[in-house]
Amino acid sequence: MRKLIYLFSVLLLTTACSMRKSDVKRLTTYAENGNEEAMLTLVRHADTTLVPKALKEHYLDVLIDSGNIEALYTRSSRLYPNDLELLKEGAEKGIPFCLYELAQREAVLSLANNKGYDKERYNQMMKQAADSGYIYAKVEVLEEEGKLTILTRPKLVYDEIWNKTAKDFWWPTRYSNALFHYSSDFYTNCWSSIFSARWWQAILGILFMIFVLIFGIALIFLIKGEKLMAAGTTGLLGWLNGFALFYQYGAGSGSGFFRVSDAIFHFTRQPLAYGTLTDITIVFTWIWAFVFIACFVYSCVKLYQKKLYVTLVLYVPFYLFINFLYYFLFASIAMLSYVIAIIAAIIIGALFIKSTGLQGALNDWKEHDEKVLENMDKREKKRQEKEFSRRMRGI
């Protein structure tokens, strides 16, 4: 049984985010019918063994011709020979991303050629992009004006996702995407701003995160029974959803238009979702819903039977709060999932070696190597003694 668990864990760590043939077939059908999101997903995430490079380039051309901003970013980020021309063409049309990216590129090229860049033109393009709602440009402008705080960019990211990107999602998915990105950006801002003028804000932010973590851990020791079971299951769901968002679909792109996951908090497979991990998130969402409702109903019935009506009324918001806290907390930890996955892989590998008897073989191999090295040392020592004796006789 343990060997099956080890094998499943290794497969999950190595293939969960991979696009399968069945995924490509389904997404290709959508793409051929003109679905831009399906085209972009195939361009960015499908292996060339599944989707030929020529077909990817075709989809990219179609997307750029239709004015798709993310496609334009994908091509320009690959440093095509004509990427500057594409950016200039987009900037002339007033596309926010093109204005922002062209300003950045021109400044970099000018500095690389030991030329001073046009600061006025740079600021003008940044201001125009910011006024059009481009969040990275907004950050640049606020930084220039000295109005940037540790909470500014996370708030802009949250608004971008809640009001635009995830606007049509049902509220658990919409809220999860917005909240996860807010916490991710807040976390990154705090650590990256420690040595900046906002160092005191960064320290306060880090202390706040430590407080929330300690508070969450402390609550584990205060709750028990069905409340602990529900909170633990909700926390695992939060971690899994955060992992799916940040490492399968990506936390965001340089274009500033954040991709959202069609996998998290759904009970059925969504059209553009792909990979084994999406199937796992759907199954676990069903498990979570059952545990969450069962534990809640059980607690309410128990309190009602004891005629603790006031406690019952107070229990409802507490139950919702504790589950929300653990969902948010574990989802935030998902940002460190790669580190956790590496540690888990090492532990699983060590247990697998031990359970299969390979540890004994490795120990025998180690002992053999030690004996070989010991014999080599003895032979070298005897050779040196003989050489010393020969030299002494020569004297």
C-alpha positions as CSV (number, residue, x, y, z in Angstrom):
1,M,0.0,0.0,0.0
2,R,2.8,2.4,0.9
3,K,4.5,1.7,-2.4
4,L,1.3,2.7,-4.3
5,I,1.2,6.0,-2.3
6,Y,4.8,6.7,-3.1
7,L,4.2,6.0,-6.8
8,F,1.1,8.2,-6.9
9,S,2.9,11.0,-5.1
10,V,5.8,11.0,-7.7
11,L,3.3,10.9,-10.6
12,L,1.4,13.9,-9.1
13,L,4.6,15.9,-8.6
14,T,5.8,15.3,-12.1
15,T,2.7,15.1,-14.3
16,A,-0.1,17.0,-12.5
17,C,0.4,20.2,-14.5
18,S,1.1,18.6,-17.9
19,M,-1.3,18.9,-20.8
20,R,-2.6,15.5,-22.0
21,K,-3.6,14.4,-25.5
22,S,-7.2,14.5,-24.5
23,D,-6.8,18.1,-23.3
24,V,-5.2,19.1,-26.5
25,K,-7.9,17.5,-28.6
26,R,-10.6,19.3,-26.6
27,L,-8.9,22.6,-26.6
28,T,-8.1,22.4,-30.3
29,T,-11.8,22.0,-31.0
30,Y,-12.5,25.2,-29.1
31,A,-9.5,26.9,-30.8
32,E,-10.6,25.9,-34.3
33,N,-14.1,27.4,-33.5
34,G,-12.4,30.8,-32.8
35,N,-12.0,30.6,-29.0
36,E,-9.1,32.9,-28.3
37,E,-8.5,31.6,-24.7
38,A,-8.1,28.1,-26.0
39,M,-5.7,29.3,-28.7
40,L,-3.6,31.2,-26.1
41,T,-3.6,28.2,-23.7
42,L,-2.3,25.9,-26.4
43,V,0.4,28.4,-27.5
44,R,1.6,28.9,-23.9
45,H,1.2,25.5,-22.3
46,A,1.1,22.7,-24.8
47,D,4.2,20.8,-25.6
48,T,5.4,21.0,-29.2
49,T,5.2,17.2,-29.4
50,L,1.4,17.6,-29.0
51,V,0.9,20.9,-30.8
52,P,3.3,21.6,-33.7
53,K,5.3,24.8,-33.6
54,A,3.8,25.9,-36.9
55,L,0.2,25.6,-35.5
56,K,1.2,27.6,-32.4
57,E,2.6,30.4,-34.6
58,H,-0.6,30.3,-36.6
59,Y,-2.7,30.7,-33.5
60,L,-0.4,33.5,-32.3
61,D,-0.8,35.4,-35.6
62,V,-4.6,35.0,-35.4
63,L,-4.6,36.3,-31.9
64,I,-2.4,39.3,-32.6
65,D,-4.4,40.2,-35.7
66,S,-7.5,40.3,-33.5
67,G,-5.8,42.6,-31.0
68,N,-5.3,40.1,-28.2
69,I,-2.9,41.8,-25.7
70,E,-1.7,38.6,-24.1
71,A,-0.7,37.2,-27.5
72,L,1.2,40.3,-28.3
73,Y,3.1,40.0,-25.0
74,T,3.8,36.4,-25.7
75,R,5.4,37.2,-29.0
76,S,7.3,40.3,-27.9
77,S,8.6,38.5,-24.8
78,R,10.3,36.0,-27.2
79,L,12.3,38.8,-28.7
80,Y,11.2,38.4,-32.3
81,P,13.0,40.6,-34.8
82,N,9.9,42.7,-35.4
83,D,8.8,42.9,-31.7
84,L,9.5,46.6,-31.5
85,E,7.5,47.3,-34.7
86,L,4.6,45.4,-33.1
87,L,4.8,47.4,-29.9
88,K,5.1,50.7,-31.9
89,E,2.0,49.8,-33.9
90,G,0.1,49.0,-30.7
91,A,1.3,52.1,-29.0
92,E,0.0,54.3,-31.9
93,K,-3.4,52.6,-31.4
94,G,-3.3,53.5,-27.7
95,I,-3.0,49.9,-26.4
96,P,-2.0,50.3,-22.7
97,F,0.4,47.3,-22.7
98,C,2.2,48.5,-25.8
99,L,2.6,52.0,-24.4
100,Y,4.1,50.5,-21.2
101,E,6.3,47.9,-22.8
102,L,7.6,50.3,-25.5
103,A,8.6,52.9,-23.0
104,Q,10.5,50.2,-21.0
105,R,12.2,48.8,-24.1
106,E,13.2,52.3,-25.4
107,A,14.7,53.2,-22.0
108,V,16.7,50.0,-21.8
109,L,18.0,50.2,-25.4
110,S,19.0,53.9,-24.9
111,L,20.9,53.1,-21.7
112,A,22.5,50.0,-23.2
113,N,23.8,52.3,-26.1
114,N,25.1,54.8,-23.5
115,K,22.5,57.3,-24.6
116,G,20.1,59.2,-22.3
117,Y,16.5,58.2,-22.9
118,D,13.7,60.7,-23.4
119,K,12.4,61.0,-19.8
120,E,9.5,63.2,-20.9
121,R,8.3,60.8,-23.6
122,Y,8.7,57.9,-21.1
123,N,6.6,59.6,-18.5
124,Q,4.0,60.6,-21.1
125,M,3.5,57.0,-22.3
126,M,3.4,55.7,-18.7
127,K,0.8,58.2,-17.8
128,Q,-1.3,57.3,-20.9
129,A,-1.1,53.6,-20.1
130,A,-2.0,54.3,-16.4
131,D,-5.0,56.4,-17.4
132,S,-6.1,53.4,-19.5
133,G,-6.2,51.2,-16.5
134,Y,-2.9,49.3,-16.9
135,I,-1.8,48.3,-13.4
136,Y,1.9,48.1,-13.9
137,A,1.9,51.6,-15.4
138,K,-0.2,52.8,-12.5
139,V,2.5,51.5,-10.1
140,E,5.2,53.3,-12.1
141,V,3.3,56.6,-12.0
142,L,2.5,56.3,-8.3
143,E,6.2,55.4,-7.6
144,E,7.3,58.5,-9.5
145,E,4.8,60.7,-7.6
146,G,5.9,59.2,-4.2
147,K,2.4,57.9,-3.5
148,L,3.2,54.1,-3.7
149,T,2.6,52.1,-0.5
150,I,2.9,48.5,0.4
151,L,-0.8,47.9,-0.2
152,T,-1.1,49.9,-3.5
153,R,-0.2,47.2,-6.0
154,P,-2.1,44.3,-4.2
155,K,-5.2,46.5,-4.2
156,L,-4.8,47.3,-7.9
157,V,-4.4,43.6,-8.7
158,Y,-7.4,42.7,-6.6
159,D,-9.6,45.3,-8.4
160,E,-8.3,44.1,-11.8
161,I,-9.3,40.5,-11.2
162,W,-12.6,41.2,-9.2
163,N,-13.9,43.9,-11.6
164,K,-12.6,42.7,-14.9
165,T,-10.8,39.3,-15.4
166,A,-13.0,37.2,-13.1
167,K,-16.1,39.4,-13.2
168,D,-18.2,36.6,-14.9
169,F,-17.1,33.8,-12.6
170,W,-19.4,32.6,-9.8
171,W,-18.4,34.2,-6.5
172,P,-16.3,31.5,-4.8
173,T,-14.0,31.2,-7.8
174,R,-14.0,35.0,-8.4
175,Y,-13.3,35.7,-4.7
176,S,-10.6,33.0,-4.5
177,N,-8.7,34.3,-7.6
178,A,-8.8,37.9,-6.4
179,L,-7.9,37.1,-2.8
180,F,-5.1,34.7,-3.7
181,H,-3.5,37.3,-6.0
182,Y,-3.9,40.0,-3.4
183,S,-2.1,37.8,-0.8
184,S,0.6,36.8,-3.3
185,D,1.3,40.4,-4.3
186,F,1.3,41.6,-0.6
187,Y,3.7,38.8,0.4
188,T,6.1,39.7,-2.5
189,N,5.9,43.4,-1.9
190,C,6.8,43.0,1.8
191,W,10.0,41.1,1.1
192,S,11.1,43.1,-1.9
193,S,10.6,46.4,-0.1
194,I,12.6,45.7,3.0
195,F,15.6,47.7,1.7
196,S,13.5,50.5,0.1
197,A,12.1,53.7,1.5
198,R,9.0,51.7,2.5
199,W,11.1,49.5,4.8
200,W,8.9,50.3,7.8
201,Q,5.7,49.3,5.9
202,A,7.4,46.1,4.8
203,I,8.3,45.2,8.4
204,L,4.8,45.9,9.6
205,G,3.5,43.7,6.7
206,I,5.8,40.9,7.7
207,L,4.8,41.1,11.3
208,F,1.2,41.1,10.3
209,M,1.7,37.9,8.3
210,I,3.6,36.3,11.2
211,F,0.7,37.2,13.6
212,V,-1.9,35.7,11.2
213,L,0.2,32.5,11.0
214,I,0.6,32.2,14.7
215,F,-3.1,33.0,15.3
216,G,-4.1,30.3,12.8
217,I,-1.8,27.7,14.5
218,A,-3.0,28.7,17.9
219,L,-6.6,28.1,16.9
220,I,-5.8,24.5,16.0
221,F,-5.2,23.8,19.7
222,L,-8.4,25.5,20.7
223,I,-10.8,23.7,18.3
224,K,-11.5,20.0,18.1
225,G,-13.8,17.4,16.8
226,E,-15.9,18.2,13.8
227,K,-14.8,21.9,13.8
228,L,-11.2,20.9,13.4
229,M,-12.1,18.3,10.8
230,A,-14.0,20.9,8.7
231,A,-11.3,23.6,9.1
232,G,-8.6,21.1,8.2
233,T,-10.4,20.0,5.1
234,T,-11.1,23.6,4.1
235,G,-7.4,24.4,4.6
236,L,-6.4,21.5,2.3
237,L,-8.9,22.8,-0.3
238,G,-7.4,26.3,-0.1
239,W,-3.9,24.9,-0.5
240,L,-4.9,22.8,-3.5
241,N,-6.7,25.7,-5.1
242,G,-3.8,28.0,-4.6
243,F,-1.4,25.4,-6.0
244,A,-3.6,25.0,-9.1
245,L,-3.8,28.7,-9.6
246,F,-0.2,29.7,-9.1
247,Y,1.6,26.6,-10.7
248,Q,-0.7,25.3,-13.3
249,Y,-2.1,28.4,-14.9
250,G,0.4,30.9,-13.6
251,A,0.0,33.7,-11.1
252,G,0.0,36.3,-13.9
253,S,1.8,37.5,-17.0
254,G,3.9,40.6,-17.8
255,S,0.9,41.9,-19.7
256,G,-0.8,42.8,-16.5
257,F,-4.0,40.9,-17.5
258,F,-4.0,38.1,-14.9
259,R,-5.1,34.6,-16.0
260,V,-7.6,33.0,-13.7
261,S,-8.1,29.3,-13.0
262,D,-11.1,27.5,-14.4
263,A,-10.3,24.6,-12.1
264,I,-10.7,25.9,-8.6
265,F,-13.9,25.8,-6.6
266,H,-15.8,23.9,-9.4
267,F,-17.8,20.6,-9.2
268,T,-17.5,19.9,-12.9
269,R,-14.7,20.2,-15.4
270,Q,-14.7,23.6,-17.1
271,P,-14.1,23.8,-20.9
272,L,-10.6,25.3,-20.8
273,A,-9.3,23.5,-17.7
274,Y,-6.6,20.9,-18.4
275,G,-4.2,18.5,-16.6
276,T,-4.5,15.9,-13.9
277,L,-4.5,18.5,-11.2
278,T,-7.9,19.9,-12.4
279,D,-9.5,16.5,-12.0
280,I,-8.0,16.3,-8.4
281,T,-9.4,19.8,-7.5
282,I,-12.9,18.8,-8.7
283,V,-12.9,15.5,-6.7
284,F,-11.6,17.3,-3.6
285,T,-14.1,20.1,-3.9
286,W,-16.8,17.4,-3.6
287,I,-15.1,15.9,-0.6
288,W,-14.8,19.3,1.0
289,A,-18.4,20.1,0.4
290,F,-19.6,16.9,2.0
291,V,-17.3,17.3,5.1
292,F,-18.1,21.0,5.5
293,I,-21.9,20.5,5.4
294,A,-21.8,17.3,7.5
295,C,-19.7,18.8,10.2
296,F,-21.9,21.9,10.3
297,V,-25.2,20.1,10.5
298,Y,-23.8,17.7,13.1
299,S,-22.7,20.5,15.3
300,C,-25.9,22.5,14.9
301,V,-28.0,19.4,15.8
302,K,-25.9,18.7,18.8
303,L,-26.3,22.2,20.1
304,Y,-30.0,22.3,19.4
305,Q,-30.5,19.0,21.3
306,K,-28.8,20.5,24.3
307,K,-31.0,23.6,23.9
308,L,-28.0,25.9,23.7
309,Y,-29.8,28.3,21.3
310,V,-27.6,31.3,22.0
311,T,-24.4,29.2,21.4
312,L,-26.0,27.9,18.2
313,V,-26.5,31.4,16.9
314,L,-22.9,32.4,17.7
315,Y,-21.6,29.1,16.3
316,V,-22.6,29.9,12.8
317,P,-20.4,33.0,12.2
318,F,-17.5,31.3,14.2
319,Y,-17.8,28.2,11.9
320,L,-17.7,30.3,8.8
321,F,-14.8,32.5,10.1
322,I,-12.6,29.6,11.1
323,N,-13.1,27.9,7.7
324,F,-12.4,31.1,5.8
325,L,-9.3,31.7,7.8
326,Y,-7.8,28.3,7.0
327,Y,-8.8,28.5,3.4
328,F,-7.0,31.8,3.0
329,L,-4.0,30.8,5.1
330,F,-3.3,27.5,3.3
331,A,-3.9,29.1,-0.1
332,S,-1.3,31.7,0.8
333,I,1.1,29.0,1.7
334,A,0.6,27.5,-1.8
335,M,3.0,30.2,-3.0
336,L,5.8,28.1,-1.4
337,S,4.4,24.8,-2.9
338,Y,7.5,24.2,-5.1
339,V,9.7,24.2,-2.0
340,I,7.2,22.0,-0.1
341,A,7.0,19.6,-3.1
342,I,10.8,19.3,-3.2
343,I,10.9,18.5,0.5
344,A,8.0,16.1,0.1
345,A,9.8,14.4,-2.8
346,I,13.0,13.9,-0.7
347,I,11.0,12.5,2.2
348,I,9.0,10.2,0.0
349,G,12.2,9.0,-1.8
350,A,13.9,8.3,1.5
351,L,10.8,6.3,2.7
352,F,10.6,4.4,-0.6
353,I,14.3,3.5,-0.4
354,K,13.9,2.3,3.2
355,S,10.7,0.3,2.5
356,T,12.1,-1.5,-0.6
357,G,15.3,-2.7,1.0
358,L,17.5,-0.3,-1.1
359,Q,18.8,1.2,2.1
360,G,20.6,-2.0,3.0
361,A,22.1,-2.2,-0.5
362,L,23.2,1.4,-0.2
363,N,24.8,0.7,3.2
364,D,26.6,-2.3,1.8
365,W,27.8,-0.2,-1.1
366,K,29.0,2.5,1.3
367,E,30.8,-0.1,3.4
368,H,32.4,-1.5,0.3
369,D,33.7,1.9,-0.8
370,E,35.0,2.6,2.7
371,K,36.9,-0.7,2.7
372,V,38.4,0.0,-0.7
373,L,39.5,3.5,0.4
374,E,40.9,2.0,3.6
375,N,42.9,-0.6,1.6
376,M,44.2,2.1,-0.8
377,D,45.3,4.1,2.2
378,K,47.2,1.1,3.7
379,R,48.9,0.4,0.3
380,E,49.9,4.0,0.0
381,K,51.2,4.1,3.5
382,K,53.3,0.9,2.9
383,R,54.6,2.4,-0.4
384,Q,55.7,5.6,1.5
385,E,57.4,3.5,4.2
386,K,59.3,1.5,1.6
387,E,60.3,4.7,-0.2
388,F,61.5,6.2,3.0
389,S,63.5,3.1,3.9
390,R,65.1,3.0,0.4
391,R,66.1,6.6,0.7
392,M,67.6,6.0,4.2
393,R,69.6,3.1,2.9
394,G,70.9,5.3,0.1
395,I,72.1,7.8,2.7
